[in-house]
Amino acid sequence: MLYAMIAEMHPDVAVARSLSRPAHLARLEELKAAGRLVLAGPFPAIDAVDPGPAGFTGSLIVAEFDTQLAAQAWADNDPYVKAGVYANIIAKPFLHVLP
């Protein structure tokens, strides 16, 4: 089943985010290589592709897992969690309807 992992970031974590981003992206690449990643990306703090110093407020990851527990465990082990970038992250069941 698909799960949407919705994360909110702590404010003022640009440095911690940039330092942990390679490890965060590597985990996403693993999901992609396994054919389990549907989409992933951050929420800009302002209405812009490049929010500059405004940064980001969180992230969305949609991926396939066997159970919600497995999705949450994967989310809880994200490098952004370990680096204190994410204030919280929750995995919710997601039904892909369109397109």
Chimera marker file (.cmm) of the C-alpha trace (Angstrom):
<marker_set name="trace">
<marker id="1" x="0.000" y="0.000" z="0.000" r="1" g="1" b="0" radius="0.5"/>
<marker id="2" x="1.051" y="3.606" z="-0.480" r="1" g="1" b="0" radius="0.5"/>
<marker id="3" x="1.747" y="5.901" z="2.455" r="1" g="1" b="0" radius="0.5"/>
<marker id="4" x="2.115" y="9.671" z="2.542" r="1" g="1" b="0" radius="0.5"/>
<marker id="5" x="4.788" y="10.802" z="4.961" r="1" g="1" b="0" radius="0.5"/>
<marker id="6" x="4.141" y="14.389" z="5.916" r="1" g="1" b="0" radius="0.5"/>
<marker id="7" x="6.873" y="16.184" z="7.817" r="1" g="1" b="0" radius="0.5"/>
<marker id="8" x="7.042" y="19.594" z="9.438" r="1" g="1" b="0" radius="0.5"/>
<marker id="9" x="10.399" y="21.266" z="9.972" r="1" g="1" b="0" radius="0.5"/>
<marker id="10" x="11.652" y="23.167" z="12.951" r="1" g="1" b="0" radius="0.5"/>
<marker id="11" x="12.323" y="26.837" z="12.164" r="1" g="1" b="0" radius="0.5"/>
<marker id="12" x="15.868" y="27.954" z="11.420" r="1" g="1" b="0" radius="0.5"/>
<marker id="13" x="17.298" y="24.555" z="10.457" r="1" g="1" b="0" radius="0.5"/>
<marker id="14" x="18.905" y="25.487" z="7.127" r="1" g="1" b="0" radius="0.5"/>
<marker id="15" x="22.403" y="24.470" z="8.227" r="1" g="1" b="0" radius="0.5"/>
<marker id="16" x="21.310" y="21.144" z="9.741" r="1" g="1" b="0" radius="0.5"/>
<marker id="17" x="19.181" y="20.480" z="6.655" r="1" g="1" b="0" radius="0.5"/>
<marker id="18" x="22.047" y="21.122" z="4.241" r="1" g="1" b="0" radius="0.5"/>
<marker id="19" x="24.411" y="18.890" z="6.238" r="1" g="1" b="0" radius="0.5"/>
<marker id="20" x="21.969" y="15.961" z="6.422" r="1" g="1" b="0" radius="0.5"/>
<marker id="21" x="20.463" y="16.369" z="2.938" r="1" g="1" b="0" radius="0.5"/>
<marker id="22" x="22.850" y="13.957" z="1.123" r="1" g="1" b="0" radius="0.5"/>
<marker id="23" x="21.920" y="11.115" z="3.507" r="1" g="1" b="0" radius="0.5"/>
<marker id="24" x="18.226" y="12.036" z="3.258" r="1" g="1" b="0" radius="0.5"/>
<marker id="25" x="18.362" y="11.938" z="-0.558" r="1" g="1" b="0" radius="0.5"/>
<marker id="26" x="20.326" y="8.662" z="-0.544" r="1" g="1" b="0" radius="0.5"/>
<marker id="27" x="17.493" y="6.950" z="1.363" r="1" g="1" b="0" radius="0.5"/>
<marker id="28" x="14.987" y="8.297" z="-1.142" r="1" g="1" b="0" radius="0.5"/>
<marker id="29" x="17.152" y="7.015" z="-4.004" r="1" g="1" b="0" radius="0.5"/>
<marker id="30" x="17.049" y="3.546" z="-2.400" r="1" g="1" b="0" radius="0.5"/>
<marker id="31" x="13.236" y="3.639" z="-2.408" r="1" g="1" b="0" radius="0.5"/>
<marker id="32" x="13.290" y="4.835" z="-6.019" r="1" g="1" b="0" radius="0.5"/>
<marker id="33" x="15.676" y="2.057" z="-7.095" r="1" g="1" b="0" radius="0.5"/>
<marker id="34" x="13.358" y="-0.490" z="-5.448" r="1" g="1" b="0" radius="0.5"/>
<marker id="35" x="10.421" y="0.930" z="-7.442" r="1" g="1" b="0" radius="0.5"/>
<marker id="36" x="8.628" y="2.026" z="-4.262" r="1" g="1" b="0" radius="0.5"/>
<marker id="37" x="8.899" y="5.836" z="-4.454" r="1" g="1" b="0" radius="0.5"/>
<marker id="38" x="5.982" y="7.709" z="-6.050" r="1" g="1" b="0" radius="0.5"/>
<marker id="39" x="7.104" y="11.257" z="-5.258" r="1" g="1" b="0" radius="0.5"/>
<marker id="40" x="9.076" y="13.300" z="-2.770" r="1" g="1" b="0" radius="0.5"/>
<marker id="41" x="9.801" y="16.960" z="-2.214" r="1" g="1" b="0" radius="0.5"/>
<marker id="42" x="9.846" y="19.889" z="0.176" r="1" g="1" b="0" radius="0.5"/>
<marker id="43" x="7.250" y="22.557" z="0.947" r="1" g="1" b="0" radius="0.5"/>
<marker id="44" x="8.748" y="26.007" z="0.184" r="1" g="1" b="0" radius="0.5"/>
<marker id="45" x="8.045" y="28.586" z="2.891" r="1" g="1" b="0" radius="0.5"/>
<marker id="46" x="7.013" y="31.067" z="0.197" r="1" g="1" b="0" radius="0.5"/>
<marker id="47" x="5.354" y="30.766" z="-3.201" r="1" g="1" b="0" radius="0.5"/>
<marker id="48" x="8.575" y="30.246" z="-5.162" r="1" g="1" b="0" radius="0.5"/>
<marker id="49" x="10.523" y="27.386" z="-6.712" r="1" g="1" b="0" radius="0.5"/>
<marker id="50" x="13.638" y="28.681" z="-4.947" r="1" g="1" b="0" radius="0.5"/>
<marker id="51" x="12.537" y="30.147" z="-1.606" r="1" g="1" b="0" radius="0.5"/>
<marker id="52" x="16.031" y="31.446" z="-0.844" r="1" g="1" b="0" radius="0.5"/>
<marker id="53" x="16.516" y="32.423" z="2.795" r="1" g="1" b="0" radius="0.5"/>
<marker id="54" x="12.828" y="31.735" z="3.560" r="1" g="1" b="0" radius="0.5"/>
<marker id="55" x="13.670" y="28.042" z="3.242" r="1" g="1" b="0" radius="0.5"/>
<marker id="56" x="11.231" y="25.200" z="3.611" r="1" g="1" b="0" radius="0.5"/>
<marker id="57" x="8.542" y="24.263" z="6.115" r="1" g="1" b="0" radius="0.5"/>
<marker id="58" x="8.416" y="20.501" z="5.636" r="1" g="1" b="0" radius="0.5"/>
<marker id="59" x="8.325" y="17.641" z="3.162" r="1" g="1" b="0" radius="0.5"/>
<marker id="60" x="6.039" y="15.130" z="1.499" r="1" g="1" b="0" radius="0.5"/>
<marker id="61" x="7.081" y="11.609" z="0.573" r="1" g="1" b="0" radius="0.5"/>
<marker id="62" x="4.700" y="9.106" z="-1.009" r="1" g="1" b="0" radius="0.5"/>
<marker id="63" x="6.028" y="5.557" z="-1.144" r="1" g="1" b="0" radius="0.5"/>
<marker id="64" x="5.002" y="1.927" z="-0.961" r="1" g="1" b="0" radius="0.5"/>
<marker id="65" x="5.389" y="-0.044" z="2.262" r="1" g="1" b="0" radius="0.5"/>
<marker id="66" x="3.908" y="-3.301" z="3.539" r="1" g="1" b="0" radius="0.5"/>
<marker id="67" x="2.274" y="-1.656" z="6.567" r="1" g="1" b="0" radius="0.5"/>
<marker id="68" x="1.713" y="1.731" z="8.151" r="1" g="1" b="0" radius="0.5"/>
<marker id="69" x="4.002" y="0.637" z="10.969" r="1" g="1" b="0" radius="0.5"/>
<marker id="70" x="6.784" y="-0.053" z="8.452" r="1" g="1" b="0" radius="0.5"/>
<marker id="71" x="6.231" y="3.316" z="6.772" r="1" g="1" b="0" radius="0.5"/>
<marker id="72" x="6.338" y="5.130" z="10.115" r="1" g="1" b="0" radius="0.5"/>
<marker id="73" x="9.473" y="3.260" z="11.181" r="1" g="1" b="0" radius="0.5"/>
<marker id="74" x="11.157" y="4.211" z="7.904" r="1" g="1" b="0" radius="0.5"/>
<marker id="75" x="10.094" y="7.847" z="8.361" r="1" g="1" b="0" radius="0.5"/>
<marker id="76" x="11.283" y="7.927" z="11.975" r="1" g="1" b="0" radius="0.5"/>
<marker id="77" x="14.767" y="6.881" z="10.841" r="1" g="1" b="0" radius="0.5"/>
<marker id="78" x="15.154" y="9.654" z="8.288" r="1" g="1" b="0" radius="0.5"/>
<marker id="79" x="18.416" y="11.607" z="8.590" r="1" g="1" b="0" radius="0.5"/>
<marker id="80" x="16.370" y="14.805" z="8.944" r="1" g="1" b="0" radius="0.5"/>
<marker id="81" x="14.757" y="13.352" z="12.078" r="1" g="1" b="0" radius="0.5"/>
<marker id="82" x="18.138" y="12.379" z="13.505" r="1" g="1" b="0" radius="0.5"/>
<marker id="83" x="19.589" y="15.835" z="12.694" r="1" g="1" b="0" radius="0.5"/>
<marker id="84" x="16.683" y="17.667" z="14.357" r="1" g="1" b="0" radius="0.5"/>
<marker id="85" x="15.433" y="19.152" z="11.076" r="1" g="1" b="0" radius="0.5"/>
<marker id="86" x="11.977" y="17.595" z="11.272" r="1" g="1" b="0" radius="0.5"/>
<marker id="87" x="9.812" y="18.627" z="14.215" r="1" g="1" b="0" radius="0.5"/>
<marker id="88" x="7.514" y="15.698" z="13.401" r="1" g="1" b="0" radius="0.5"/>
<marker id="89" x="6.723" y="13.233" z="10.646" r="1" g="1" b="0" radius="0.5"/>
<marker id="90" x="3.646" y="11.081" z="10.252" r="1" g="1" b="0" radius="0.5"/>
<marker id="91" x="2.912" y="8.242" z="7.839" r="1" g="1" b="0" radius="0.5"/>
<marker id="92" x="-0.684" y="8.004" z="6.635" r="1" g="1" b="0" radius="0.5"/>
<marker id="93" x="-2.273" y="5.510" z="4.245" r="1" g="1" b="0" radius="0.5"/>
<marker id="94" x="-2.652" y="7.064" z="0.808" r="1" g="1" b="0" radius="0.5"/>
<marker id="95" x="-4.847" y="6.018" z="-2.124" r="1" g="1" b="0" radius="0.5"/>
<marker id="96" x="-3.481" y="7.146" z="-5.471" r="1" g="1" b="0" radius="0.5"/>
<marker id="97" x="-6.556" y="8.007" z="-7.552" r="1" g="1" b="0" radius="0.5"/>
<marker id="98" x="-5.316" y="10.371" z="-10.281" r="1" g="1" b="0" radius="0.5"/>
<marker id="99" x="-3.523" y="10.520" z="-12.632" r="1" g="1" b="0" radius="0.5"/>
<link id1="1" id2="2" r="1" g="1" b="0" radius="0.2"/>
<link id1="2" id2="3" r="1" g="1" b="0" radius="0.2"/>
<link id1="3" id2="4" r="1" g="1" b="0" radius="0.2"/>
<link id1="4" id2="5" r="1" g="1" b="0" radius="0.2"/>
<link id1="5" id2="6" r="1" g="1" b="0" radius="0.2"/>
<link id1="6" id2="7" r="1" g="1" b="0" radius="0.2"/>
<link id1="7" id2="8" r="1" g="1" b="0" radius="0.2"/>
<link id1="8" id2="9" r="1" g="1" b="0" radius="0.2"/>
<link id1="9" id2="10" r="1" g="1" b="0" radius="0.2"/>
<link id1="10" id2="11" r="1" g="1" b="0" radius="0.2"/>
<link id1="11" id2="12" r="1" g="1" b="0" radius="0.2"/>
<link id1="12" id2="13" r="1" g="1" b="0" radius="0.2"/>
<link id1="13" id2="14" r="1" g="1" b="0" radius="0.2"/>
<link id1="14" id2="15" r="1" g="1" b="0" radius="0.2"/>
<link id1="15" id2="16" r="1" g="1" b="0" radius="0.2"/>
<link id1="16" id2="17" r="1" g="1" b="0" radius="0.2"/>
<link id1="17" id2="18" r="1" g="1" b="0" radius="0.2"/>
<link id1="18" id2="19" r="1" g="1" b="0" radius="0.2"/>
<link id1="19" id2="20" r="1" g="1" b="0" radius="0.2"/>
<link id1="20" id2="21" r="1" g="1" b="0" radius="0.2"/>
<link id1="21" id2="22" r="1" g="1" b="0" radius="0.2"/>
<link id1="22" id2="23" r="1" g="1" b="0" radius="0.2"/>
<link id1="23" id2="24" r="1" g="1" b="0" radius="0.2"/>
<link id1="24" id2="25" r="1" g="1" b="0" radius="0.2"/>
<link id1="25" id2="26" r="1" g="1" b="0" radius="0.2"/>
<link id1="26" id2="27" r="1" g="1" b="0" radius="0.2"/>
<link id1="27" id2="28" r="1" g="1" b="0" radius="0.2"/>
<link id1="28" id2="29" r="1" g="1" b="0" radius="0.2"/>
<link id1="29" id2="30" r="1" g="1" b="0" radius="0.2"/>
<link id1="30" id2="31" r="1" g="1" b="0" radius="0.2"/>
<link id1="31" id2="32" r="1" g="1" b="0" radius="0.2"/>
<link id1="32" id2="33" r="1" g="1" b="0" radius="0.2"/>
<link id1="33" id2="34" r="1" g="1" b="0" radius="0.2"/>
<link id1="34" id2="35" r="1" g="1" b="0" radius="0.2"/>
<link id1="35" id2="36" r="1" g="1" b="0" radius="0.2"/>
<link id1="36" id2="37" r="1" g="1" b="0" radius="0.2"/>
<link id1="37" id2="38" r="1" g="1" b="0" radius="0.2"/>
<link id1="38" id2="39" r="1" g="1" b="0" radius="0.2"/>
<link id1="39" id2="40" r="1" g="1" b="0" radius="0.2"/>
<link id1="40" id2="41" r="1" g="1" b="0" radius="0.2"/>
<link id1="41" id2="42" r="1" g="1" b="0" radius="0.2"/>
<link id1="42" id2="43" r="1" g="1" b="0" radius="0.2"/>
<link id1="43" id2="44" r="1" g="1" b="0" radius="0.2"/>
<link id1="44" id2="45" r="1" g="1" b="0" radius="0.2"/>
<link id1="45" id2="46" r="1" g="1" b="0" radius="0.2"/>
<link id1="46" id2="47" r="1" g="1" b="0" radius="0.2"/>
<link id1="47" id2="48" r="1" g="1" b="0" radius="0.2"/>
<link id1="48" id2="49" r="1" g="1" b="0" radius="0.2"/>
<link id1="49" id2="50" r="1" g="1" b="0" radius="0.2"/>
<link id1="50" id2="51" r="1" g="1" b="0" radius="0.2"/>
<link id1="51" id2="52" r="1" g="1" b="0" radius="0.2"/>
<link id1="52" id2="53" r="1" g="1" b="0" radius="0.2"/>
<link id1="53" id2="54" r="1" g="1" b="0" radius="0.2"/>
<link id1="54" id2="55" r="1" g="1" b="0" radius="0.2"/>
<link id1="55" id2="56" r="1" g="1" b="0" radius="0.2"/>
<link id1="56" id2="57" r="1" g="1" b="0" radius="0.2"/>
<link id1="57" id2="58" r="1" g="1" b="0" radius="0.2"/>
<link id1="58" id2="59" r="1" g="1" b="0" radius="0.2"/>
<link id1="59" id2="60" r="1" g="1" b="0" radius="0.2"/>
<link id1="60" id2="61" r="1" g="1" b="0" radius="0.2"/>
<link id1="61" id2="62" r="1" g="1" b="0" radius="0.2"/>
<link id1="62" id2="63" r="1" g="1" b="0" radius="0.2"/>
<link id1="63" id2="64" r="1" g="1" b="0" radius="0.2"/>
<link id1="64" id2="65" r="1" g="1" b="0" radius="0.2"/>
<link id1="65" id2="66" r="1" g="1" b="0" radius="0.2"/>
<link id1="66" id2="67" r="1" g="1" b="0" radius="0.2"/>
<link id1="67" id2="68" r="1" g="1" b="0" radius="0.2"/>
<link id1="68" id2="69" r="1" g="1" b="0" radius="0.2"/>
<link id1="69" id2="70" r="1" g="1" b="0" radius="0.2"/>
<link id1="70" id2="71" r="1" g="1" b="0" radius="0.2"/>
<link id1="71" id2="72" r="1" g="1" b="0" radius="0.2"/>
<link id1="72" id2="73" r="1" g="1" b="0" radius="0.2"/>
<link id1="73" id2="74" r="1" g="1" b="0" radius="0.2"/>
<link id1="74" id2="75" r="1" g="1" b="0" radius="0.2"/>
<link id1="75" id2="76" r="1" g="1" b="0" radius="0.2"/>
<link id1="76" id2="77" r="1" g="1" b="0" radius="0.2"/>
<link id1="77" id2="78" r="1" g="1" b="0" radius="0.2"/>
<link id1="78" id2="79" r="1" g="1" b="0" radius="0.2"/>
<link id1="79" id2="80" r="1" g="1" b="0" radius="0.2"/>
<link id1="80" id2="81" r="1" g="1" b="0" radius="0.2"/>
<link id1="81" id2="82" r="1" g="1" b="0" radius="0.2"/>
<link id1="82" id2="83" r="1" g="1" b="0" radius="0.2"/>
<link id1="83" id2="84" r="1" g="1" b="0" radius="0.2"/>
<link id1="84" id2="85" r="1" g="1" b="0" radius="0.2"/>
<link id1="85" id2="86" r="1" g="1" b="0" radius="0.2"/>
<link id1="86" id2="87" r="1" g="1" b="0" radius="0.2"/>
<link id1="87" id2="88" r="1" g="1" b="0" radius="0.2"/>
<link id1="88" id2="89" r="1" g="1" b="0" radius="0.2"/>
<link id1="89" id2="90" r="1" g="1" b="0" radius="0.2"/>
<link id1="90" id2="91" r="1" g="1" b="0" radius="0.2"/>
<link id1="91" id2="92" r="1" g="1" b="0" radius="0.2"/>
<link id1="92" id2="93" r="1" g="1" b="0" radius="0.2"/>
<link id1="93" id2="94" r="1" g="1" b="0" radius="0.2"/>
<link id1="94" id2="95" r="1" g="1" b="0" radius="0.2"/>
<link id1="95" id2="96" r="1" g="1" b="0" radius="0.2"/>
<link id1="96" id2="97" r="1" g="1" b="0" radius="0.2"/>
<link id1="97" id2="98" r="1" g="1" b="0" radius="0.2"/>
<link id1="98" id2="99" r="1" g="1" b="0" radius="0.2"/>
</marker_set>
